């Protein structure tokens, strides 16, 4: 998989650069789930209860095949840090480009 590096003014103060895969996903709304496995009811323990992903978060899959029902990868905060590595998402809950 190809990768590219992105530098934004918002994160330049704390990080020299953030490298993202050529595909990234943003939640369609704040009901998007973060999963521990490719199962719709296996919520990641960090993302249960009242914890939800905001619209400015980014999921970077480790595959660019966004036609799959589930994607595996890392969840990034709006500041560019990996918050939840090794997570799964349901593709239809996210917009992937």
Phi and psi in degrees as GROMACS dihedral restraints (atoms count N, CA, C in turn):
[ dihedral_restraints ]
;  ai    aj    ak    al  type     phi  dphi    fc
    3     4     5     6     1   -75.0    20    10
    4     5     6     7     1   154.0    20    10
    6     7     8     9     1  -136.2    20    10
    7     8     9    10     1   156.6    20    10
    9    10    11    12     1  -138.6    20    10
   10    11    12    13     1   159.1    20    10
   12    13    14    15     1  -107.7    20    10
   13    14    15    16     1   140.8    20    10
   15    16    17    18     1  -125.5    20    10
   16    17    18    19     1   131.2    20    10
   18    19    20    21     1  -120.4    20    10
   19    20    21    22     1   123.7    20    10
   21    22    23    24     1  -120.6    20    10
   22    23    24    25     1   155.8    20    10
   24    25    26    27     1   -63.0    20    10
   25    26    27    28     1   -31.8    20    10
   27    28    29    30     1   -66.2    20    10
   28    29    30    31     1   -30.8    20    10
   30    31    32    33     1  -110.4    20    10
   31    32    33    34     1    -5.0    20    10
   33    34    35    36     1   -62.9    20    10
   34    35    36    37     1   -25.9    20    10
   36    37    38    39     1   -67.6    20    10
   37    38    39    40     1   -37.8    20    10
   39    40    41    42     1  -104.2    20    10
   40    41    42    43     1   -26.0    20    10
   42    43    44    45     1  -128.4    20    10
   43    44    45    46     1   140.7    20    10
   45    46    47    48     1   -68.6    20    10
   46    47    48    49     1   -36.4    20    10
   48    49    50    51     1  -168.0    20    10
   49    50    51    52     1   162.8    20    10
   51    52    53    54     1  -125.0    20    10
   52    53    54    55     1   124.8    20    10
   54    55    56    57     1   -99.2    20    10
   55    56    57    58     1   125.0    20    10
   57    58    59    60     1  -120.8    20    10
   58    59    60    61     1   154.0    20    10
   60    61    62    63     1   -68.5    20    10
   61    62    63    64     1   170.5    20    10
   63    64    65    66     1   -75.3    20    10
   64    65    66    67     1    -6.0    20    10
   66    67    68    69     1  -121.4    20    10
   67    68    69    70     1   133.6    20    10
   69    70    71    72     1  -138.5    20    10
   70    71    72    73     1   155.6    20    10
   72    73    74    75     1  -127.7    20    10
   73    74    75    76     1   144.1    20    10
   75    76    77    78     1  -122.6    20    10
   76    77    78    79     1   142.8    20    10
   78    79    80    81     1   -64.6    20    10
   79    80    81    82     1   141.9    20    10
   81    82    83    84     1   -70.1    20    10
   82    83    84    85     1   -33.6    20    10
   84    85    86    87     1  -157.7    20    10
   85    86    87    88     1  -179.5    20    10
   87    88    89    90     1   -81.2    20    10
   88    89    90    91     1    12.6    20    10
   90    91    92    93     1   -96.2    20    10
   91    92    93    94     1     0.9    20    10
   93    94    95    96     1   -61.4    20    10
   94    95    96    97     1   135.7    20    10
   96    97    98    99     1  -101.4    20    10
   97    98    99   100     1   149.0    20    10
   99   100   101   102     1  -109.3    20    10
  100   101   102   103     1   124.8    20    10
  102   103   104   105     1  -111.7    20    10
  103   104   105   106     1   154.2    20    10
  105   106   107   108     1   -87.3    20    10
  106   107   108   109     1   -20.0    20    10
  108   109   110   111     1  -151.2    20    10
  109   110   111   112     1   169.9    20    10
  111   112   113   114     1   -77.0    20    10
  112   113   114   115     1    65.0    20    10
  114   115   116   117     1  -143.2    20    10
  115   116   117   118     1   129.3    20    10
  117   118   119   120     1   -63.8    20    10
  118   119   120   121     1   -20.6    20    10
  120   121   122   123     1  -100.5    20    10
  121   122   123   124     1     0.9    20    10
  123   124   125   126     1   -96.8    20    10
  124   125   126   127     1    71.9    20    10
  126   127   128   129     1   -64.0    20    10
  127   128   129   130     1   140.4    20    10
  129   130   131   132     1   -62.6    20    10
  130   131   132   133     1   136.6    20    10
  132   133   134   135     1   -57.5    20    10
  133   134   135   136     1   -27.2    20    10
  135   136   137   138     1   -76.9    20    10
  136   137   138   139     1   -11.8    20    10
  138   139   140   141     1  -124.9    20    10
  139   140   141   142     1    47.1    20    10
  141   142   143   144     1  -115.8    20    10
  142   143   144   145     1   174.2    20    10
  144   145   146   147     1    63.6    20    10
  145   146   147   148     1  -128.5    20    10
  147   148   149   150     1   -91.2    20    10
  148   149   150   151     1     3.7    20    10
  150   151   152   153     1   -78.4    20    10
  151   152   153   154     1   127.5    20    10
  153   154   155   156     1  -141.6    20    10
  154   155   156   157     1   160.7    20    10
  156   157   158   159     1   -88.8    20    10
  157   158   159   160     1   127.2    20    10
  159   160   161   162     1   -78.0    20    10
  160   161   162   163     1   167.7    20    10
  162   163   164   165     1   -70.8    20    10
  163   164   165   166     1   -14.5    20    10
  165   166   167   168     1   -94.8    20    10
  166   167   168   169     1     4.6    20    10
  168   169   170   171     1   -81.4    20    10
  169   170   171   172     1   157.5    20    10
  171   172   173   174     1  -130.7    20    10
  172   173   174   175     1   135.2    20    10
  174   175   176   177     1  -108.8    20    10
  175   176   177   178     1   127.7    20    10
  177   178   179   180     1  -112.8    20    10
  178   179   180   181     1   106.9    20    10
  180   181   182   183     1   -73.7    20    10
  181   182   183   184     1   155.0    20    10
  183   184   185   186     1   -90.3    20    10
  184   185   186   187     1     9.3    20    10
  186   187   188   189     1  -137.6    20    10
  187   188   189   190     1   147.2    20    10
  189   190   191   192     1   -97.3    20    10
  190   191   192   193     1    14.1    20    10
  192   193   194   195     1   -86.6    20    10
  193   194   195   196     1    85.5    20    10
  195   196   197   198     1   -81.3    20    10
  196   197   198   199     1     5.0    20    10
  198   199   200   201     1   -81.0    20    10
  199   200   201   202     1    -5.9    20    10
  201   202   203   204     1   -74.5    20    10
  202   203   204   205     1   157.6    20    10
  204   205   206   207     1   -70.2    20    10
  205   206   207   208     1   -37.2    20    10
  207   208   209   210     1  -123.3    20    10
  208   209   210   211     1   149.1    20    10
  210   211   212   213     1  -124.5    20    10
  211   212   213   214     1   145.7    20    10
  213   214   215   216     1  -110.5    20    10
  214   215   216   217     1   141.2    20    10
  216   217   218   219     1   170.5    20    10
  217   218   219   220     1  -150.6    20    10
  219   220   221   222     1  -120.8    20    10
  220   221   222   223     1   143.8    20    10
  222   223   224   225     1   -99.9    20    10
  223   224   225   226     1   127.7    20    10
  225   226   227   228     1  -108.3    20    10
  226   227   228   229     1   140.4    20    10
  228   229   230   231     1   -75.4    20    10
  229   230   231   232     1   168.4    20    10
  231   232   233   234     1   -61.3    20    10
  232   233   234   235     1   -19.5    20    10
  234   235   236   237     1   -87.2    20    10
  235   236   237   238     1    -2.4    20    10
  237   238   239   240     1    95.4    20    10
  238   239   240   241     1     5.2    20    10
  240   241   242   243     1   -94.4    20    10
  241   242   243   244     1   143.7    20    10
  243   244   245   246     1   -70.0    20    10
  244   245   246   247     1   121.5    20    10
  246   247   248   249     1  -101.3    20    10
  247   248   249   250     1   -40.6    20    10
  249   250   251   252     1  -132.8    20    10
  250   251   252   253     1    97.8    20    10
  252   253   254   255     1   -79.8    20    10
  253   254   255   256     1   162.1    20    10
  255   256   257   258     1    56.5    20    10
  256   257   258   259     1    51.4    20    10
  258   259   260   261     1  -116.8    20    10
  259   260   261   262     1   169.9    20    10
  261   262   263   264     1  -126.0    20    10
  262   263   264   265     1   151.4    20    10
  264   265   266   267     1  -131.7    20    10
  265   266   267   268     1   161.1    20    10
  267   268   269   270     1   -92.9    20    10
  268   269   270   271     1   117.9    20    10
  270   271   272   273     1   -55.0    20    10
  271   272   273   274     1   -39.3    20    10
  273   274   275   276     1   -69.0    20    10
  274   275   276   277     1   -12.5    20    10
  276   277   278   279     1   -89.4    20    10
  277   278   279   280     1    -2.8    20    10
  279   280   281   282     1  -130.1    20    10
  280   281   282   283     1   153.0    20    10
  282   283   284   285     1   -99.5    20    10
  283   284   285   286     1   117.3    20    10
  285   286   287   288     1  -112.8    20    10
  286   287   288   289     1   135.9    20    10
